Amino acid sequence: MKTTRQLPHPWESCITLSNDWGWTPNAPYKSPEKVIALLCEITAKGGCLLLGVGPTPEGIIEDEAVQRLHKVGEWLKVNGKAIYNTRT
């Protein structure tokens, strides 16, 4: 169910960077823009985003995932005040 309003209680949205919670070969990752849009929407509605990233069997986060996470981090460096410690 998709909601367009703030919920009256604390909540968290658990979303994966790819389509699976665990690592899968050749996973289709969400774009940094998609992750940022999800983060903004969830925060605006009073929620927290848990972004799942699965390591390889060797315990390594793939470069493609790392690059996306860095881009989200760069966006947060500039726009973090709109996300951290805010109220709806």
Number of C-alpha atoms within 10 A of each C-alpha: 3 4 7 10 9 14 11 8 7 9 13 12 14 11 16 17 22 20 15 15 15 13 18 14 6 7 13 13 17 14 16 19 13 13 21 16 12 15 19 17 15 19 21 18 17 19 20 18 17 13 16 15 21 19 15 13 10 6 9 10 14 13 9 11 20 12 12 18 18 12 16 18 15 12 14 15 10 9 11 13 10 13 15 10 7 11 11 8
